[in-house]
Each structure stands twice: as structure tokens, then as C-alpha cells.
Amino acid sequence: MVSPINWPERFADLKREIVAATPDYERRLTESWNDLLQELDERTTEIADEGPNVVYPSSPFSITWTRWSLSSSMIFDARASIIIHGVVEEGEAASWKTALEDVIKANPHVEGRPWVIQNKTSNSSSFTWTRAQVQARAHPNVLKVSTWLNNLYRAKTGKKMEGVNLDVPLVYADRFRIRHPGVQWDDHPPRVDDILSGNWRQHDPYELEGRLDAHASLCGRPGQATVFRTFQGWLAMSETAPTQGTLKVFPDVPLSNAYTILRPFFRPTVPLDSKDILDPKNWVFDISTPDFPGIQPQDSGWVDLRPTPDLHPHLRLHDTMTSVPKDVVHSVEQEHTGSRDFAVMYIPAVPQTPQNTAYVKRQAETFLAGTNPPDFASDGTGLPYIGLGVDADIIQPISRIAMGLPVAVA
């Protein structure tokens, strides 16, 4: 049962402000909503029937990779997910995992959650500058993949944007995760990393310009990325398969974007558990309430949008959240039924933009000082970490530029 939320009344004003710019907004948005629900009915059935096969194109990494070395149909479609094999040598990735485990053991003062190391309470969330993480982010192949992903975005007008270079990858220091079998995971239910004008079919999830100056963390809570990331990336340090604690996605970005954005403007006229809840006839346009389904209060602000089967029934999340096959809206599997660890580093693709460049400059200062990056709070102990990376670990020019560090001139 969904718990009631005391929404601020200003949220109702916000709804009205959002749609006010669209002439005849009630008719146009209602027609768009009904069209979207019909499309979702067909697409969710397809996703449920095909499972992991519908989600991920796959490609081996090649040092001769070019921007167009993968078929455009593999990425410029609804799925927006891809597996790239062999970016880092298997032995090197395995050595990073071992090094991360050693760092956790060497820093017992760092508090955390028990899913990182079985029967321990160390938390990967507090580690961002370990030597292994620094080396992984600065790896030329990782940066080459980031560049390729960044270039999947484009300016709708085709104009050159000042301070933007999609061929220059930047580093965003994030965390890692080592998950052992049998540990329950409830922290990442489904969420979403032209629509409001009634033209959801014209929505381009790879359009660049509108994202450059967006503020991703208006509430200023720690751990919220303030940079523009073209894609979130998981660098695997171990093998995994469905049901073994891996990533799950809703494999249709335009549809999930359109649905989650339009959902606050419509309410059902039947109970949420009604067998007729999916029928478009049982939904009406309504901007009289402050409800924004899927957003939850936390601390002094609100968490990111988290679709649920009750509040977002047309996504059919029980049937459509699809696991990464063995080696967008996304979540992490609650169960890990495998027999081995599942370990990943979070390494997003980040292009050079004015906002990102400014952040990376501040981030570089924290790296050199051995303190947490600007988006991440201190662990509160004031104690130094053992096993951090240093400036000397970043050697190649492409890596130093990505890290915001000075490059030696011969």
C-alpha cells in the first residue's frame, strides 16, 4: 500500500506553471497521454516476452574503435544500454578488486553497510580516491569509451556551443560496490536518471543543449551528482549473470521519460489495485493537487524519481525490469543467488562542458588533498584513508586532462 505524502502546496502551483506555456494544454496533453499509454501497452508486452535479449547490444572493445564502429541502430534507439567487452584486461580488473578489498580492510574506521564485505561493516560509498579507482578512471581505454558515448549526444540546431567538446572526456569520481551472495539489496528501486507540449514522440533523449545548464541537485543533498553525465557506466571487476545482484533496466528511454514526466499531470479514476487500472479511459488530466508520484521526501529535500508498480502501473515494472545478460530507468536486483562476488566501479561518461569543467577543477583539488569530492560528504571521522591514489598515478596526458590536472609541456 502506498503511504500518503504531505506534498507542499507549491507543487500544485509548479504543475500549473509547467503546463501554462502550452496552448490548449489539457486537450493536447490528454491526447498525448492516451497515445503514450497505447504505445506502452505494446512495448511492455514485447519487453516482457523477449527479456534480456531486448536490452543490450554487445561489442568487443578495439583499440581502433571509431565513433561509428558500432551500428547506429545499436545505440540510437530506445534501449540506450550497451555492454562493451575487453575495455580493461581481465587480470588488471581483478587486481583492482583485490586492491579495493585491501583498502576496506585497512580502513576499519570507515562506517558502512554489510553488503560490501560479508560480515563486515565497511562501506564502499565513502571511498572515491583509492589507487585502484584512480587508475581505472584514468585508463586510456575507459576514456576512449567515454568519448564514444559522449558523441552519441548532439546539438539539435547543429551549432557550436562555447566550452563544449564531446571529444574531451572528463573524470567524475564516484564509488564502487562489492556485493556478496545472499545479501539483500533494497536501496536502488527503479529510478530515472517536446513531452510537456504534447509531442512526446518528438522527444530526443540524446539532445544536448537543454542539458548543459541543468541543475541536477536542487536540494543540495550529499551524494547527488551535479555534473552532466551522458551515460552512467559500470566497470565490471568480476563476472555476473541475471539473479546474481546485477543491474536491471527498463529498456525504452523515450517511453519511460515521457511516462514519468507526464504521470504527475494525470490521476486514476479507479483504485490503484483495480484490474482496469491500465485502461486510458480510467485516467484524467488533473493539476489541482501537488502530488508528484514517485518522488519521496528525504532529509530536508526529495529523493530522485523512483517509479513503482503501484504509482506507475503502465510501466509493468514487475515484468519489464530486465537484467544484464551474463557476461535507463534502472534498479539493482534485490537478490544475489550466485556463488561469487559481484564487483563494479561506477565510472560515468562525462563530456567537457563549462559546468563539468568547473566541477572537475574543484574535484582535482580534493584529489590532491586526499579528501572527498565536492558532491560527496566527509565520513565525519577526520581520519586519513590508507591506500589513496596520488598525482603520480596519473601519467598520460588524456588522463591528466580528464582529471583536471596540469599537463607537462615538453
ZIGI-V337922 format. One record per backbone hydrogen bond with DSSP energy under -0.5 kcal/mol. NH is the residue of the N-H (numbers start at 1). CO is the residue of the C=O. Records with the same first field share a line. If there is no record, write none. Layout:
# ZIGI-V337922
NH: CO, CO
This chain:
# ZIGI-V337922
7: 5
11: 8
12: 9
13: 9
14: 10
15: 11
16: 12
17: 13
18: 14
19: 15
20: 16
21: 17
22: 19
23: 21
25: 22
28: 24
29: 25
30: 26
31: 27
32: 28
33: 29
34: 30
35: 31
36: 32
37: 33
38: 34
39: 35
40: 36
41: 37
42: 38
43: 39
44: 40
45: 41
46: 42
47: 43
48: 44
49: 45
50: 46
51: 47
53: 50
54: 51
55: 52
56: 52
57: 55, 81
59: 83
61: 85
65: 62
69: 66
74: 71
75: 71, 72
76: 72
77: 75
83: 57
85: 59, 83
87: 84
93: 89
94: 90
95: 91
96: 92
97: 93
98: 94
99: 95
100: 96
101: 97
102: 98
103: 99
104: 100
105: 101
106: 102
107: 103, 104
110: 107
111: 109
116: 113
120: 117
124: 122
126: 123
127: 124
128: 126
131: 387
134: 130
135: 131
136: 132
137: 133
138: 134
139: 135, 136
143: 139
144: 140
145: 141
146: 142
147: 143
148: 144
149: 145
150: 146
151: 147
152: 149
153: 150
154: 206
158: 155
164: 161
165: 163, 352
168: 165
169: 167
170: 350
171: 402
173: 171
174: 172
177: 344
179: 342
180: 115
182: 336
183: 180
184: 182
185: 334
191: 330
192: 305
193: 191, 328
197: 194
198: 195
199: 194
202: 199
203: 200
205: 203
207: 204
208: 154
211: 208
212: 208, 209
214: 211
216: 214
220: 217
223: 375
224: 221
225: 223
229: 227
230: 228, 349
231: 349
235: 233, 345
236: 234
237: 343
238: 343
244: 241
245: 335
248: 331
249: 322
250: 329
251: 249, 320
252: 250
253: 78
256: 252
257: 253
258: 254
259: 255
260: 256
261: 257
262: 258
263: 259
265: 262
266: 263
267: 284
269: 282
270: 282
274: 271
277: 274
279: 276
282: 279
283: 280
284: 267
286: 265
295: 292
298: 301
301: 298
303: 296
306: 294
312: 308
313: 310
315: 312
316: 313
319: 316
320: 316
321: 317
322: 249, 320
324: 247
327: 240
329: 250
330: 191
331: 248
332: 188
333: 246
337: 243
342: 179
344: 177
345: 235
346: 175
347: 233, 345
349: 231
350: 170, 348
352: 165, 168
353: 351
357: 353
358: 354
359: 355
360: 356
361: 357
362: 358
363: 359
364: 360
365: 361
366: 362
367: 363
368: 364
369: 365
370: 366, 367
371: 366
376: 373
389: 129
393: 390
394: 391
395: 393
399: 396
400: 396
401: 397
402: 398
403: 399
404: 400, 401
405: 400
410: 408
